[in-house]
Amino acid sequence: MGDPLSLLRFSAASGHIWLDEQRMLLLHARALAALRKELFDSLGVERARGLLVRMGFASGRHDGELAVKQRGSGKSNEEAFLLGPQLHALEGAVSVEKVALEMDLATGHFFGDFLWTNSWEDEANIADFGFGEEPACWTQIGYASGYTSAFMGRLVVFKEMECRSQGDSRCRIIGQPAEAWRDEAYLSYFRPQVIGQQLIDYSIGLEQLRAVQARRQYDRKLIGVSPGFRAAFELLRSAAGSAITVLLLGETGVGKEMFARWLHENGPRAGGPFIAVNCAAIPHELIEAELFGVEKGAYTGAQLARAGRFERASGGTLFLDEVGDLPLAAQVKLLRALQTAEVERLGSEHATKIDVRIVAATNVDLQQAMQAGRFRSDLFYRLNIFPITIPPLRERTTDIPALIERFLEKYGELYNKKLRGLTDKAMRQVLSHAWPGNIRELENVIERAVLLAPANGPIEACHLFGEPALRASEGSLDAKGRVTEVHPDALGRLCDEAFEHHIDLESLERRMMQAAMQRAKGNLSQAARLLGITRPQLAYRLKKEGLPTG
């Protein structure tokens, strides 16, 4: 059957784009997204979905007919069928990964299970409506159904079982013969409907049609729809109404203090003070005075009596950030204060009763710290009553667009600048970044981009990380107007050599990073350009592999 790229031709002179003998169009995804939104606003959810499904079905049917024509080229039926997912990716709709595929042309049996990534329709839906409670890739579902129906010679219908638009980490579709679904309401999307006549017959007003998808409301302080975030947030919400001690776990920059503030502001102590102390930022010799207070003359320089953080937090919440970095001597006194609800100022002979809620946080693995003798086990069990692990940003990429929206709003107001969001390429770069600094790093990158981007314009990829946008390996046109991949022969030879010498992917990646650093003479930015990734991505991978970063 050949590479689907070989079926694509560009003719600039005549203004044609051909996929085999079918004329194709290059459309701006945002223009199509605007049309999609107008359909939902004007026709309502159900009718708009039906139109989108049938539009996708027609497109898929045409590609399915192309696949049928290619079927007798010596390839197996499965190989011929998989031309469709390749074409769908080539046409810019979505990247498709097969999970399971069963098909028998003679009996008409079909079952397909596929994963979708980089769905244009998800991006459009999230941008226009936010995250909702239902799947949203309607044209793509129509395409998969139309393609498979043409290929199989019977109506086969796909259904989206997971979708990024409803907060899932990916999209997943299942396809089987229409009658197997036993869902008439869903199957009705695939049947033509005369919408204009229905509007006339029933005199349905435009106001009644605008049953647009409900936007999932974010908390104004904590933003997230990913499964990992929602699980952590549900735990947080269940703890808010009590005075239970909460231990927040997670990497630096994941938002532990934001979680702690939300817990305070949504609990019974919201009217009291919220006092935060970074235990790692205070010199060891001063930590006890900061936490428990000091009497006048307790040590040289103590000219005035001063209340500690525990006393100042009375009636409210004390947030002990980076508690895993407390010295052992301070851990002993902290444990006593938690157990007795009393503190003694340095230099005092009298204990002071305290009434505070404790929220602690750390990015240290406290189990390992206990085994190494750096953290007391009795203090750990006193703090670990209600642990909540906040996932890193790389595990909750579905939250990134909403976080970006919040930061654009925040820094747009701060710097008095209106921007039109991120370009598609910039958003792709953001979503593919490893974010070792988590939300804090993302916020810093967006603040910088707001300053660099022109007013009333979009944020481009070059505004994000301070380096020119790096182009991924893409198709290019040869002299005959055919799309070819960049250096396919060189890549093929490299793969053949790696397989022949039993070189695994991890070893190859590690060696390429070392070679790039050697060739760049330790210059991290130059080495990143050689590898075709960003400087932060290379720095993160080098650190992860334990390799020097310069």
C-alpha positions in Angstrom: 0.0 0.0 0.0 2.9 2.3 0.7 3.4 5.3 2.9 0.3 7.6 3.0 2.7 10.5 2.6 3.3 9.3 -1.0 -0.4 9.7 -1.8 -0.3 13.5 -1.0 0.5 16.0 -3.7 0.7 19.8 -3.6 0.3 21.9 -6.7 0.9 25.5 -6.0 0.4 26.5 -9.6 -3.1 25.2 -9.9 -4.1 25.7 -6.2 -4.8 22.0 -5.6 -3.9 19.6 -2.8 -4.5 16.0 -3.7 -4.8 12.9 -1.6 -4.6 10.3 -4.3 -7.5 11.6 -6.5 -9.4 13.4 -3.8 -9.1 17.2 -3.5 -8.1 18.3 0.0 -8.0 21.7 1.8 -5.7 23.2 4.4 -7.9 25.0 6.9 -7.0 27.1 9.9 -7.9 25.0 12.9 -9.1 28.1 14.8 -11.4 29.0 11.9 -12.9 25.6 12.0 -13.1 25.8 15.8 -15.0 29.2 15.5 -17.5 27.5 13.1 -17.8 24.6 15.6 -18.6 27.0 18.5 -21.1 28.9 16.4 -22.9 25.6 15.7 -23.2 24.9 19.4 -24.3 28.4 20.2 -26.9 28.6 17.4 -28.2 25.0 17.2 -27.7 23.7 20.7 -25.7 20.8 21.9 -27.6 17.8 20.4 -28.1 19.2 16.9 -24.6 20.5 16.7 -23.2 17.2 17.7 -25.2 15.4 15.0 -24.0 17.8 12.3 -20.3 17.4 13.4 -20.6 13.6 13.6 -22.1 13.4 10.1 -19.5 15.8 8.7 -16.8 13.7 10.1 -18.5 10.5 8.8 -18.6 11.8 5.2 -14.8 12.6 5.4 -14.0 9.2 6.9 -16.1 7.5 4.3 -14.1 9.1 1.4 -10.8 7.9 3.0 -12.3 4.5 3.6 -13.1 4.2 -0.1 -9.5 5.1 -0.8 -8.3 2.3 1.6 -10.6 -0.2 -0.1 -9.0 0.7 -3.4 -5.6 0.2 -1.9 -6.6 -3.1 -0.2 -5.5 -5.4 -3.0 -1.9 -4.4 -3.0 -0.5 -7.4 -1.2 -1.0 -6.1 2.3 -3.1 -7.8 5.0 -6.5 -6.5 5.7 -5.3 -5.0 9.0 -2.4 -3.2 7.3 -4.8 -1.8 4.8 -7.2 -0.7 7.5 -4.5 1.1 9.4 -4.1 3.5 6.5 -7.1 5.3 8.0 -5.5 6.2 11.3 -2.4 7.3 9.4 -4.4 9.5 7.1 -6.3 11.0 10.0 -3.0 12.0 11.5 -1.6 13.2 8.2 -4.7 15.4 7.8 -3.8 17.1 11.1 -6.8 15.8 13.1 -5.3 13.5 15.7 -2.6 10.9 16.4 -3.9 7.4 16.6 -2.5 4.4 18.5 -3.9 0.9 18.1 -4.7 -1.0 21.3 -6.7 -3.9 19.9 -8.2 -4.7 16.4 -10.4 -7.6 15.4 -11.8 -7.7 11.9 -13.3 -10.3 9.5 -14.5 -9.0 6.2 -16.3 -12.2 5.3 -18.5 -12.3 8.4 -18.5 -8.5 9.1 -17.1 -8.9 12.6 -15.3 -5.8 13.8 -13.9 -4.6 17.2 -11.5 -1.7 17.5 -9.9 -0.1 20.5 -7.7 3.0 19.8 -6.0 5.8 21.8 -6.0 9.4 20.5 -3.5 12.1 21.3 -3.1 15.7 20.1 -6.8 16.0 19.1 -7.5 19.3 17.4 -11.1 19.1 18.5 -10.2 18.6 22.1 -8.1 21.8 21.9 -10.9 23.7 20.3 -13.5 22.5 22.8 -11.4 23.2 25.8 -10.6 26.7 24.6 -14.2 27.5 23.9 -16.1 25.7 26.6 -13.6 24.5 29.2 -13.7 21.1 30.7 -17.1 19.5 30.8 -18.7 16.2 31.8 -19.0 14.6 28.3 -16.7 13.7 25.5 -16.2 16.3 22.7 -14.4 14.8 19.6 -17.5 14.5 17.5 -16.1 15.1 14.0 -13.3 12.6 14.8 -15.8 10.0 16.0 -17.7 10.5 12.8 -14.5 10.1 10.8 -13.6 6.8 12.5 -17.1 5.5 12.0 -17.4 6.6 8.4 -13.9 5.2 7.5 -14.6 1.8 9.1 -18.1 1.5 7.7 -16.7 2.1 4.2 -13.9 -0.4 4.8 -16.1 -3.1 6.3 -19.2 -2.6 4.0 -21.5 -2.2 7.0 -22.3 0.5 9.6 -19.7 0.4 12.3 -19.9 3.0 15.0 -17.2 4.3 17.3 -17.8 5.8 20.7 -15.5 7.9 22.9 -15.0 6.1 26.2 -12.4 8.6 27.6 -11.8 12.2 26.5 -9.4 15.0 27.5 -12.3 17.4 27.3 -13.8 15.8 30.4 -10.6 15.8 32.3 -9.2 12.4 31.2 -5.4 12.1 30.4 -6.2 10.9 26.9 -8.9 10.0 24.5 -10.0 6.4 24.0 -12.4 5.1 21.4 -14.2 1.7 20.9 -15.7 0.7 17.6 -18.2 -2.1 16.9 -21.2 -2.8 14.6 -24.0 -0.3 15.2 -26.4 -2.8 16.5 -24.0 -3.9 19.2 -24.3 -0.6 21.0 -28.1 -0.8 21.7 -28.1 2.9 22.2 -30.7 4.6 19.9 -30.0 8.0 21.3 -26.4 7.8 20.4 -27.0 6.2 17.0 -29.3 9.0 16.0 -26.3 11.3 15.6 -25.3 9.3 12.6 -28.7 9.7 10.8 -29.4 12.7 8.6 -31.9 15.2 10.0 -33.6 18.1 8.3 -32.9 20.7 11.0 -34.2 23.8 9.1 -37.6 22.2 8.6 -37.8 21.2 12.3 -37.2 24.8 13.3 -40.0 26.0 11.1 -42.4 23.3 12.2 -41.9 23.8 15.9 -41.1 27.5 15.9 -38.2 26.9 18.2 -36.6 30.2 19.3 -32.9 30.8 19.3 -32.9 31.3 23.0 -34.3 27.7 23.5 -31.6 26.2 21.3 -28.6 27.6 23.2 -28.2 24.7 25.6 -24.5 25.0 25.3 -22.2 22.6 27.2 -21.8 23.5 30.9 -18.3 24.8 31.7 -16.8 23.0 34.7 -16.2 25.6 37.3 -12.7 25.9 38.8 -12.0 26.9 42.3 -10.6 30.4 42.2 -7.5 29.4 44.1 -6.9 25.8 43.0 -7.2 24.9 39.3 -7.3 21.4 37.9 -9.4 18.7 36.2 -6.9 15.9 35.8 -7.6 12.7 37.7 -4.5 13.1 39.9 -5.5 16.6 40.9 -9.1 15.8 41.5 -8.1 12.9 43.8 -5.9 15.2 45.8 -8.5 17.9 45.9 -11.2 15.5 47.1 -9.0 14.5 50.0 -8.4 18.2 50.8 -12.1 19.0 50.7 -12.9 16.1 53.0 -10.4 17.4 55.6 -11.4 21.0 55.4 -14.3 20.9 57.9 -12.2 19.5 60.8 -9.0 20.3 62.7 -7.2 17.2 61.6 -3.4 17.6 60.9 -2.7 17.4 57.2 0.6 16.5 55.6 1.0 17.7 52.0 3.5 15.8 49.9 4.9 16.5 46.5 7.7 18.0 44.5 8.9 21.6 44.8 6.5 24.0 43.0 3.4 21.8 42.9 1.4 24.3 44.9 1.5 22.9 48.5 1.1 26.4 50.0 -1.9 27.0 47.8 -3.5 23.8 49.0 -2.7 24.8 52.6 -4.3 28.2 52.2 -7.4 26.7 50.6 -7.7 24.3 53.5 -7.6 27.2 56.0 -10.0 29.5 54.0 -12.6 26.8 53.6 -12.5 25.4 57.2 -13.9 26.5 60.6 -10.7 28.6 61.3 -11.1 30.8 58.3 -11.6 33.8 60.5 -8.2 33.2 62.3 -4.7 33.9 61.1 -2.8 31.8 58.5 0.8 31.8 59.4 3.3 30.2 57.1 6.9 29.3 57.9 9.5 27.9 55.6 11.5 25.6 57.8 14.3 25.3 55.2 14.8 29.0 54.9 15.5 29.8 58.6 19.0 29.2 60.0 19.1 26.2 62.4 20.2 28.3 65.4 17.1 30.6 64.9 14.4 28.0 64.1 13.3 27.5 67.7 13.0 31.2 68.4 10.9 31.6 65.2 8.6 28.7 66.0 8.2 29.1 69.8 9.2 32.7 70.5 11.8 34.3 72.8 11.9 36.2 76.0 13.8 39.4 76.5 17.5 38.7 77.3 17.2 35.0 76.4 20.4 35.4 74.3 22.6 38.1 73.1 20.6 40.4 70.9 17.2 39.4 72.3 16.3 43.0 73.4 12.6 42.4 73.2 10.2 39.6 74.0 8.7 38.2 70.8 5.9 35.7 70.2 6.7 32.7 67.9 4.8 31.4 64.9 2.8 29.0 67.1 1.4 31.9 69.3 0.8 34.2 66.3 -1.2 31.4 64.7 -3.5 30.9 67.7 -7.1 30.4 66.6 -6.0 29.8 63.0 -3.6 27.6 60.9 0.2 27.2 61.1 1.7 26.0 57.8 5.0 24.3 58.3 6.5 24.2 54.9 9.6 22.0 54.1 9.2 20.4 57.5 11.5 17.6 56.4 14.4 20.0 56.6 14.0 20.7 60.4 17.1 19.9 62.5 16.6 17.0 64.9 16.7 19.3 68.0 13.8 21.3 66.7 12.0 18.2 65.7 12.0 17.1 69.4 10.5 20.4 70.6 8.0 20.5 67.7 6.8 17.0 68.7 6.3 18.1 72.3 4.4 21.2 71.2 2.1 19.1 69.1 1.5 16.5 71.8 0.9 19.0 74.7 -0.6 21.9 72.8 1.9 24.1 74.7 5.0 26.0 73.8 7.8 27.6 75.9 9.5 30.7 74.7 13.3 30.6 74.8 14.3 32.0 78.2 10.9 31.4 79.7 10.0 29.1 82.6 6.3 29.1 81.8 4.4 27.2 79.1 1.8 28.9 76.9 -1.3 27.1 75.7 -1.8 27.1 71.9 -4.8 26.5 69.8 -3.6 26.0 66.2 -4.3 23.7 63.3 -1.1 22.2 61.8 -0.6 21.8 58.1 2.8 20.5 57.2 4.4 20.1 53.8 7.6 18.6 52.4 9.2 17.4 49.2 11.5 15.1 51.1 10.8 11.4 51.2 10.2 11.1 55.0 10.3 7.3 55.0 13.9 7.5 53.6 14.8 10.3 55.9 13.6 8.2 58.9 15.7 5.3 57.8 18.8 7.6 57.4 18.2 9.0 60.9 17.4 12.5 59.7 13.7 12.6 60.7 12.2 11.3 63.9 9.7 8.5 63.4 7.5 9.7 66.3 7.2 13.1 64.7 6.4 11.5 61.3 3.5 9.5 62.7 2.2 12.6 64.5 2.2 14.6 61.2 1.2 11.8 58.9 -2.4 11.6 60.1 -4.0 12.7 56.9 -1.4 12.7 54.0 -2.2 14.2 50.6 0.1 13.7 47.7 -0.1 16.5 45.0 1.0 15.1 41.6 3.7 16.9 39.6 2.7 19.0 36.6 4.1 16.5 34.1 1.4 14.0 35.4 -1.4 16.5 35.0 -0.9 18.1 31.6 -4.7 18.5 31.2 -4.5 21.2 33.8 -1.9 23.3 31.9 -4.3 25.2 29.6 -6.5 26.4 32.6 -3.4 27.3 34.6 -2.1 29.3 31.6 -5.4 31.1 31.4 -5.2 32.1 35.1 -1.6 33.3 34.7 -2.4 35.3 31.6 -5.2 37.0 33.4 -3.0 37.7 36.5 0.0 39.1 34.6 -2.1 40.8 31.9 -3.6 42.9 34.7 -0.3 43.4 36.5 1.5 44.6 33.3 -1.6 46.3 31.8 -1.3 44.2 28.6 -4.0 42.3 26.7 -2.9 39.2 24.8 -4.6 36.7 22.5 -3.4 33.6 24.3 -0.8 31.1 23.0 -0.3 30.1 19.4 -0.8 26.4 18.6 3.0 25.8 18.3 3.6 27.6 21.6 0.9 25.5 23.4 2.4 22.4 21.9 5.8 23.4 23.3 4.3 24.0 26.7 2.5 20.7 26.8 5.6 18.8 25.7 7.9 20.4 28.3 8.9 18.3 31.3 8.3 21.1 33.9 10.8 20.1 36.5 9.9 23.2 38.5 6.2 22.4 38.2 3.5 25.1 38.5 6.0 27.7 39.9 8.1 27.2 36.7 5.1 27.5 34.5 4.0 30.7 36.2 7.5 32.2 35.7 7.5 31.2 32.0 4.1 32.8 31.4 5.0 36.0 33.3 8.1 36.3 31.1 6.1 35.6 27.9 3.6 38.3 28.9 6.4 40.8 29.1 7.9 39.8 25.8 4.8 39.3 23.6 3.5 42.4 21.8 0.3 43.9 23.1 -2.9 42.5 21.6 -0.9 39.8 19.9 -0.4 36.1 20.7 2.3 34.5 22.7 4.6 32.7 20.3 7.0 29.8 21.1 10.0 32.1 21.0 8.5 34.1 23.9 8.4 31.1 26.3 11.9 29.9 27.0 14.0 32.6 25.6 15.2 30.6 22.6 14.1 30.3 19.0 11.3 27.8 18.5 12.8 24.4 17.6 11.2 22.7 14.6 10.4 19.1 14.9 11.0 16.7 12.1 8.3 17.5 9.6 7.3 16.6 6.0 8.8 18.7 3.2 8.0 19.1 -0.5 10.3 17.8 -3.2 10.6 19.2 -6.7 7.6 17.2 -7.9 5.4 18.4 -5.1 5.5 15.2 -3.1 5.7 15.3 0.7 8.8 13.4 2.0 10.1 13.0 5.5 13.3 14.7 6.6 16.3 12.4 6.1 14.4 9.1 6.0 17.4 7.2 4.8 19.7 8.4 7.5 17.1 7.7 10.2 16.5 4.2 8.7 20.2 3.4 8.7 20.6 4.6 12.3 17.7 2.4 13.4 19.1 -0.6 11.6 22.5 -0.1 13.3 20.9 0.2 16.7 18.9 -3.0 16.2 21.9 -4.9 14.8 24.1 -4.0 17.8 21.3 -4.5 20.3 21.4 -0.9 21.5 18.3 -0.1 23.7 16.5 3.2 23.5 17.7 4.4 27.0 21.3 3.8 26.2 21.0 5.6 22.8 19.4 8.6 24.4 22.0 8.8 27.2 24.9 8.5 24.7 23.4 11.1 22.4 23.1 13.6 25.3 26.7 12.9 26.2 27.9 13.4 22.6 25.9 16.6 22.2 27.4 18.0 25.4 30.9 17.0 24.2 30.4 18.6 20.8 28.9 21.7 22.4 31.9 21.9 24.8 29.5 21.9 27.8 27.2 24.6 26.4 23.8 23.5 27.5 21.9 25.7 25.0 24.0 24.6 22.1 23.7 20.9 23.0 19.9 21.2 23.3 19.8 22.7 19.8 21.8 19.8 18.4 19.3 17.4 20.0 16.3 19.3 18.8 14.9 19.9 22.3 14.7 22.9 24.6 17.4 23.8 27.1 15.2 23.1 30.2 14.2 19.7 28.7 17.9 18.8 28.3 18.8 20.0 31.8 16.0 17.9 33.3 17.0 14.8 31.4 20.7 15.2 32.3 19.8 15.6 36.0 17.5 12.6 35.8 20.3 10.4 34.3 22.8 11.8 36.8 24.9 13.4 34.0 26.8 16.7 34.4 24.9 19.8 33.1 27.9 21.8 32.1 
